[in-house]
Amino acid sequence: MSALRGVAVAIVLAWLVPAPAVAQDLQGTLKKIRDSGTITIGYREQSLPFSFRSDDGKPTGYSIDLSSGSSPAFSSSSSCRSSTSSGWP
């Protein structure tokens, strides 16, 4: 009876051990970003306070600040081989 119990315990433990995760291939936007090395971000000129043109004509607002701040984070990512950043028009 103890041999059967040992087999049952081994089966339960083997079932509880998770299988190794397999990475999925990138698709869509993430694949485009990886292949090109650039992230294209658009904004609306009249979406106060998220994005708007200031008096000097430069894009300003919460979304612009957030987008500008996330660029260095993507650049330092180990999965990003290279990145390109260009200023707002």
Residue, then its C-alpha position, 0 to 999 in steps of 0.5 A: m500500500s505504501a508503494l501506491r501511496g508513493v506513486a500517488v504523491a509523486i503524481v500529485l507533485a508532478w502535476l503541481v510543478p508548473a511547466p516552463a513558460v514559452a514566450q510567444d512570438l510578437q505580433g502587431t504593434l509590438k512586432k512593429i516596434r521591435d523591428s523598426g526600433t521606433i515608437t510612434i506616438g500621436y497626440r490631439e492638439q485640443s485635448l486639455p489638459f492631456s495634450f494641447r499646443s502651448d503659446d509657443g506652438k509646442p505640444t504640451g500636457y500630461s500625455i506629452d510628458l508621459s510619452s517623453g518620460s517613457s522613451p528612456a525606459f524603453s531604451s534601457s530595456s534589455s529586449c530593445r536592441s536600439s531606439t530612435s527618439s525624435g522631438w515633437p514638431 
